[in-house]
Amino acid sequence: MPRGAVGPTYGVADPDTVAAQYATPDRLRRRMSIWRPGPDGRTPRDVARDLVVGLAPRSVLEVGCGTGELAEEIAAALPACAYLATDASESMVAATAARGLHAEVATIGSLPYPDASFDVVVAAWMLYHVPDLDAALAEVRRVLRPGGSFVAVTNGDRHLARLLEDAGGDILVTQFSSENGEEALRRYFARVAATHIATTAYFTDHTDAVAYLETVDESLAHGLAWFDGPRVEAGYTTVFHAR
Ligand SMILES: C[S@@+](CC[C@H](N)C(=O)[O-])C[C@H]1O[C@@H](n2cnc3c(N)ncnc32)[C@H](O)[C@@H]1O
C-alpha cells in the first residue's frame, strides 16, 4: 500500500483486494451516491464526458468502466461512435451491459485489442488500482491510434481528507493522483493537460457517513466520532487529457 494510504481497499493496487472490492457493484454504488457538484456546478464526470464528446471520436475504449454511468452519458451524446466499455470485474461488465451498452471483460495491463485501434481511451478512477501502472499506460498508448487522446480521471491527496482523518485514518496517497498523475502520463504522452475540480460529498447523517466508510475499511467506519445532522466534505478530483 502506498505510504499514507488508509484502509485495506481504498486506492489500493493489490489485485486480490481490488477484485474483492468490485466483485459486486454495491460498494461502488454506495460511494458514488454521496457526491454532488462542487462550487462551479460541474462534476468530474461532466468534465470528462464533455472532453470526450468534444473530441468527436469514432471509437472509444473505456477501461475500468464500473457500473457504466460515464459510458452511458458519452455513448448517448455520440450515437455514431463505437463505444466499448470494459472492466476486469464480470459483475461491473454485466451492470454496464444492462444499460444497453457494448461491454466486455478486459484488464488494462493486457488489452485484447490490436495496436492503434481506438481514437480515445478513457480510464476514470481506476489507475490507482492497477498492479503495474507503467504496463497499463503502455497498453493504453499501444491501442490508441497515433494522435489519439487518453482521458484519465483520479482524485487528489486531500480528497475526503478531513473525514478520513476524523475516522482515525490518514490522507490518501496513491500511485496515480491529481498530484503525481501528470508525471506518470508524461512517460507515455508528449502533451498532458489537467483540469482540477472541487467536489462536495454530502452525508445525510452519521449513519450515512459510517455506511460510506464501511465500503472502504471497517476500522475507519468504527473510528468515526459521532456528529449530529448532515455533514458536508470536500473532494478534489482531476481530469487529465494526454496526447
Ligand atoms: C473506482 S471504480 C471506477 C468505476 C468507473 N470508472 C466510475 O467512474 O465509476 C474502479 C473500477 O476499475 C476496475 N478495475 C480495477 N482494476 C482494473 C484493471 N486492472 N483492469 C480493468 N479494470 C480494473 C474495477 O473492477 C472497478 O470497476
Ligand as a Chemical Component Dictionary entry (heavy atoms), coordinates in Angstrom:
data_LIG
# 
_chem_comp.id                   LIG 
_chem_comp.type                 NON-POLYMER 
_chem_comp.pdbx_formal_charge   0 
_chem_comp.three_letter_code    LIG 
# 
loop_
_chem_comp_atom.comp_id 
_chem_comp_atom.atom_id 
_chem_comp_atom.alt_atom_id 
_chem_comp_atom.type_symbol 
_chem_comp_atom.charge 
_chem_comp_atom.model_Cartn_x 
_chem_comp_atom.model_Cartn_y 
_chem_comp_atom.model_Cartn_z 
_chem_comp_atom.pdbx_ordinal 
LIG C1  C1  C 0  -13.390 3.060  -8.514  1  
LIG S1  S1  S 1  -14.077 2.043  -9.736  2  
LIG C2  C2  C 0  -14.434 3.227  -11.011 3  
LIG C3  C3  C 0  -15.501 2.774  -11.956 4  
LIG C4  C4  C 0  -15.922 3.777  -13.031 5  
LIG N1  N1  N 0  -14.834 4.110  -13.925 6  
LIG C5  C5  C 0  -16.503 5.030  -12.450 7  
LIG O1  O1  O 0  -16.070 6.109  -12.795 8  
LIG O2  O2  O -1 -17.422 4.937  -11.642 9  
LIG C6  C6  C 0  -12.706 1.135  -10.396 10 
LIG C7  C7  C 0  -13.086 0.122  -11.469 11 
LIG O3  O3  O 0  -11.883 -0.342 -12.103 12 
LIG C8  C8  C 0  -11.959 -1.741 -12.269 13 
LIG N2  N2  N 0  -10.590 -2.239 -12.309 14 
LIG C9  C9  C 0  -9.718  -2.317 -11.286 15 
LIG N3  N3  N 0  -8.535  -2.779 -11.703 16 
LIG C10 C10 C 0  -8.663  -2.998 -13.034 17 
LIG C11 C11 C 0  -7.771  -3.458 -14.058 18 
LIG N4  N4  N 0  -6.503  -3.810 -13.759 19 
LIG N5  N5  N 0  -8.225  -3.543 -15.323 20 
LIG C12 C12 C 0  -9.508  -3.195 -15.619 21 
LIG N6  N6  N 0  -10.398 -2.756 -14.695 22 
LIG C13 C13 C 0  -9.972  -2.648 -13.424 23 
LIG C14 C14 C 0  -12.766 -2.221 -11.083 24 
LIG O4  O4  O 0  -13.346 -3.508 -11.308 25 
LIG C15 C15 C 0  -13.792 -1.108 -10.932 26 
LIG O5  O5  O 0  -14.962 -1.358 -11.665 27 
# 
loop_
_chem_comp_bond.comp_id 
_chem_comp_bond.atom_id_1 
_chem_comp_bond.atom_id_2 
_chem_comp_bond.value_order 
_chem_comp_bond.pdbx_ordinal 
LIG C1  S1  SING 1  
LIG S1  C2  SING 2  
LIG S1  C6  SING 3  
LIG C2  C3  SING 4  
LIG C3  C4  SING 5  
LIG C4  N1  SING 6  
LIG C4  C5  SING 7  
LIG C5  O1  DOUB 8  
LIG C5  O2  SING 9  
LIG C6  C7  SING 10 
LIG C7  O3  SING 11 
LIG C7  C15 SING 12 
LIG O3  C8  SING 13 
LIG C8  N2  SING 14 
LIG C8  C14 SING 15 
LIG N2  C9  SING 16 
LIG N2  C13 SING 17 
LIG C9  N3  DOUB 18 
LIG N3  C10 SING 19 
LIG C10 C11 SING 20 
LIG C10 C13 DOUB 21 
LIG C11 N4  SING 22 
LIG C11 N5  DOUB 23 
LIG N5  C12 SING 24 
LIG C12 N6  DOUB 25 
LIG N6  C13 SING 26 
LIG C14 O4  SING 27 
LIG C14 C15 SING 28 
LIG C15 O5  SING 29 
# 
